[in-house]
Amino acid sequence: MELFIYVFAALFSVINPLGTVPIFVGLTQEYSAPERSKTSLLTAINIFVILTISFFTGRFILHFFGISIESLRIAGGLIIVTSGFALLTGSFSKHKGMEKERVKDDAFQRDSVSLTPLAIPMLAGPGSISLLIGMYEDYTIISEKILTICAILGVCLATFLVLKSSHYIVKMLGASGINAISRIIGFIVIAIGIEYISSSVITVLNSALN
């Protein structure tokens, strides 16, 4: 249970569906309620597929390019930290390359926004993918991997509920409320990234000294 809570909390903080709420509202403002629900569901499914594939195949990609797991963790930690700073400074959308007007212009040329830009790059980005690749190396027991997949599923379900309720969340919290929550999450995300970097640097130094 502790593993499930840890993976869920870390992944939910990095994905940060609350930070995507304003973008989702802007992209779906002309949708009907059933269309918004369908888009939310498809987005959650796309995220689950992307993260699950990354979790199981990421190590083979690393081996193919000759990248060590510690290098990945340091790089992923840097991405996570910069995402956290973007949340703290209120520039999360710009950090993701998701300026609102450009997103809307591009989205209107697509049949669906559930895969891009919502699933990629807003939600299932490099930070969450690198986090899961590192977890695959850490959790070698089958039961741990199953719990990790369950946590991914739980995060995707939570993301679906957040996106489905996004219009109500905006009305209830307003822009200031969403920004306040995003800043709190940003602080947690920074801590996760720094933990990843520090533990990897210590491992590299110990290996070098030994």
C-alpha positions as CSV (number, residue, x, y, z in Angstrom):
1,M,0.0,0.0,0.0
2,E,2.9,2.4,0.8
3,L,4.4,1.7,-2.6
4,F,1.1,2.4,-4.3
5,I,0.6,5.7,-2.5
6,Y,4.2,6.8,-3.2
7,V,4.0,6.1,-6.9
8,F,0.5,7.6,-7.2
9,A,1.5,10.8,-5.3
10,A,4.8,11.2,-7.2
11,L,3.2,10.6,-10.6
12,F,0.1,12.7,-10.0
13,S,2.3,15.6,-8.9
14,V,4.5,15.4,-12.0
15,I,1.6,14.9,-14.4
16,N,-0.4,17.7,-12.6
17,P,-3.8,17.4,-14.3
18,L,-4.9,20.6,-12.4
19,G,-2.4,22.6,-14.3
20,T,-4.0,21.4,-17.5
21,V,-7.5,22.4,-16.5
22,P,-7.4,25.9,-18.0
23,I,-6.0,24.6,-21.3
24,F,-8.7,21.8,-21.4
25,V,-11.5,24.4,-20.7
26,G,-10.2,26.6,-23.5
27,L,-10.0,23.7,-26.0
28,T,-13.4,22.3,-25.2
29,Q,-15.4,25.4,-24.5
30,E,-17.6,24.7,-27.6
31,Y,-18.0,21.0,-26.7
32,S,-21.2,19.6,-25.3
33,A,-21.0,17.8,-21.9
34,P,-21.0,14.3,-23.5
35,E,-18.2,15.4,-25.8
36,R,-16.1,16.8,-23.0
37,S,-16.6,13.5,-21.1
38,K,-15.5,11.5,-24.1
39,T,-12.4,13.7,-24.6
40,S,-11.5,13.3,-20.9
41,L,-11.9,9.5,-21.1
42,L,-9.8,9.3,-24.3
43,T,-7.1,11.5,-22.8
44,A,-6.9,9.3,-19.7
45,I,-6.7,6.1,-21.9
46,N,-4.0,7.7,-24.1
47,I,-2.0,8.6,-20.9
48,F,-2.3,5.1,-19.5
49,V,-1.1,3.5,-22.8
50,I,1.8,5.9,-23.2
51,L,3.0,5.6,-19.6
52,T,2.6,1.8,-19.5
53,I,4.6,1.3,-22.7
54,S,7.2,3.7,-21.4
55,F,7.4,1.8,-18.1
56,F,8.0,-1.6,-19.7
57,T,10.1,-0.6,-22.8
58,G,12.1,2.4,-21.5
59,R,15.0,0.3,-20.3
60,F,15.5,-1.3,-23.7
61,I,15.6,2.2,-25.3
62,L,18.2,3.2,-22.8
63,H,20.3,0.1,-23.5
64,F,20.0,0.7,-27.2
65,F,21.5,4.2,-26.9
66,G,23.9,3.2,-24.2
67,I,22.4,5.5,-21.5
68,S,22.8,4.5,-17.9
69,I,19.9,4.6,-15.5
70,E,21.6,7.2,-13.3
71,S,22.1,9.5,-16.3
72,L,18.4,9.2,-17.0
73,R,17.5,9.9,-13.5
74,I,19.6,13.0,-13.4
75,A,18.2,14.2,-16.7
76,G,14.7,13.4,-15.6
77,G,15.2,15.1,-12.3
78,L,16.3,18.3,-14.0
79,I,13.1,18.1,-16.2
80,I,11.0,17.5,-13.1
81,V,12.6,20.4,-11.2
82,T,12.1,22.8,-14.2
83,S,8.5,21.8,-14.4
84,G,8.1,22.5,-10.7
85,F,9.6,25.9,-11.1
86,A,7.3,26.6,-14.0
87,L,4.3,25.7,-11.7
88,L,5.6,28.0,-9.0
89,T,6.1,30.9,-11.4
90,G,2.8,30.4,-13.2
91,S,4.4,29.6,-16.5
92,F,3.6,25.9,-16.7
93,S,1.8,26.1,-20.1
94,K,4.5,28.2,-21.6
95,H,7.1,25.7,-20.2
96,K,5.3,22.9,-22.0
97,G,5.3,24.9,-25.3
98,M,1.5,25.3,-24.9
99,E,0.8,29.0,-25.4
100,K,-3.0,29.2,-25.4
101,E,-3.6,30.8,-28.7
102,R,-1.2,28.6,-30.6
103,V,-2.7,25.5,-29.0
104,K,-6.2,26.5,-30.0
105,D,-5.2,27.3,-33.5
106,D,-3.5,23.9,-33.9
107,A,-6.2,22.0,-32.0
108,F,-9.0,23.3,-34.3
109,Q,-7.2,21.6,-37.2
110,R,-7.5,18.2,-35.5
111,D,-10.3,15.8,-35.1
112,S,-9.5,15.2,-31.5
113,V,-7.3,16.9,-28.9
114,S,-7.2,13.9,-26.6
115,L,-3.8,12.6,-27.9
116,T,-2.2,15.9,-28.7
117,P,-1.9,18.3,-27.2
118,L,-3.5,17.0,-24.0
119,A,-1.9,13.5,-23.5
120,I,1.3,14.6,-25.2
121,P,3.0,16.9,-24.2
122,M,0.8,18.3,-21.5
123,L,0.3,15.3,-19.3
124,A,2.5,12.3,-20.3
125,G,5.6,14.3,-20.8
126,P,9.3,13.5,-20.4
127,G,9.3,14.1,-16.7
128,S,6.6,11.4,-16.0
129,I,8.2,9.0,-18.5
130,S,11.7,9.2,-17.1
131,L,10.2,8.8,-13.6
132,L,8.6,5.5,-14.6
133,I,11.6,4.2,-16.4
134,G,13.6,4.7,-13.2
135,M,10.9,3.0,-11.2
136,Y,11.0,0.0,-13.4
137,E,14.7,-0.4,-12.5
138,D,14.0,0.1,-8.8
139,Y,11.0,-2.3,-8.5
140,T,12.2,-5.7,-9.7
141,I,9.6,-7.9,-8.0
142,I,6.5,-8.7,-10.0
143,S,4.1,-7.6,-7.3
144,E,5.9,-4.2,-7.2
145,K,5.5,-3.8,-10.9
146,I,1.8,-4.7,-10.7
147,L,1.3,-2.2,-7.9
148,T,3.0,0.5,-10.1
149,I,0.7,-0.3,-13.0
150,C,-2.3,0.0,-10.6
151,A,-0.9,3.4,-9.4
152,I,-0.6,4.5,-13.1
153,L,-4.2,3.4,-13.6
154,G,-5.3,5.3,-10.5
155,V,-3.5,8.5,-11.7
156,C,-5.2,8.2,-15.1
157,L,-8.6,7.7,-13.4
158,A,-8.0,10.8,-11.2
159,T,-6.9,12.7,-14.3
160,F,-10.1,11.7,-16.1
161,L,-12.2,12.9,-13.1
162,V,-10.3,16.2,-13.0
163,L,-10.7,16.9,-16.7
164,K,-14.3,15.8,-16.7
165,S,-15.0,18.2,-13.9
166,S,-12.7,21.0,-15.2
167,H,-15.5,23.4,-16.1
168,Y,-16.9,23.1,-12.6
169,I,-13.4,23.4,-11.0
170,V,-12.8,26.6,-12.9
171,K,-16.2,28.0,-11.7
172,M,-15.6,26.9,-8.1
173,L,-11.9,27.7,-7.6
174,G,-11.4,30.4,-10.2
175,A,-8.0,31.2,-11.8
176,S,-6.5,32.2,-8.4
177,G,-7.5,29.0,-6.7
178,I,-6.1,26.8,-9.5
179,N,-2.8,28.8,-9.4
180,A,-2.5,28.5,-5.6
181,I,-3.0,24.7,-5.8
182,S,-0.5,24.5,-8.8
183,R,2.1,26.3,-6.8
184,I,1.8,23.9,-3.9
185,I,2.1,21.0,-6.3
186,G,5.1,22.7,-7.9
187,F,6.9,22.8,-4.6
188,I,6.3,19.0,-4.2
189,V,7.4,18.4,-7.8
190,I,10.7,20.3,-7.2
191,A,11.4,18.2,-4.1
192,I,10.8,15.0,-6.1
193,G,13.2,16.2,-8.8
194,I,15.9,17.2,-6.4
195,E,15.6,13.8,-4.6
196,Y,16.0,12.0,-7.9
197,I,19.1,14.1,-8.8
198,S,20.8,13.9,-5.4
199,S,20.3,10.1,-5.0
200,S,21.7,9.5,-8.5
201,V,24.7,11.8,-8.0
202,I,25.5,10.0,-4.7
203,T,25.3,6.6,-6.5
204,V,27.6,7.8,-9.3
205,L,30.1,9.2,-6.8
206,N,30.1,6.0,-4.7
207,S,30.7,4.0,-7.8
208,A,33.6,6.3,-8.9
209,L,35.2,6.1,-5.4
210,N,34.9,2.3,-5.2
